[in-house]
Amino acid sequence: MVTPVVVHRMQLTTRRTLRAAGADLKRPHRHGSIAAVLANPFAGSHATEAQIDEWMTGLRPLAGEMAIELRDALTADGEEIETYGKGAIVGVSGELEIAAAWHVPAGAGLRAALSEPKAQVPSSKKVGALGSQIDIPLVHLHASYLRSHYDVEPVVVPDGPRPDEVVFALVMSTGARPAHRIGGFTIDDVHGDDGLR
């Protein structure tokens, strides 16, 4: 029997930072998240590896759609996405492994929507109660060692996850961390060949 992917609610959040560290930014820094609240079909039970694998496959279309929706929301004015990340919160009747099931479909969805970037997609996951916040790390699409783009995007779904739900989220931004100044190589030095530099 195929494990269903049942979406209860969706949330799209976009923000613009215009000023940081006492100065106006040269251009607005756009960042945001998209979160889907799903039924956890394994709440209160132990899912086998085969069941989780099947469910991960079923999550791929959702992840792809979410990545495209967030990308388009942040780039409507011609900006380009420069960072990404993924995360999940499973409700308290679930286990952490159900949140971890988001790793593969989320990564595939982000890569497909963003022209196959090279950097490993950073992630975070947790078991949480209703309204829990998760801080999802961001790195540059092609150079995960680029310090200027180390950032985090907080994600909160006020009415989720309920005990038998799971929140799956993707995050992106259009540039470096505002007012960054911790050194290292610059975006102009990025080769993009190995996902690191």
Order of alpha helices (4+ residues) and beta strands (2+ residues): beta-beta-alpha-beta-alpha-alpha-beta-beta-beta-beta
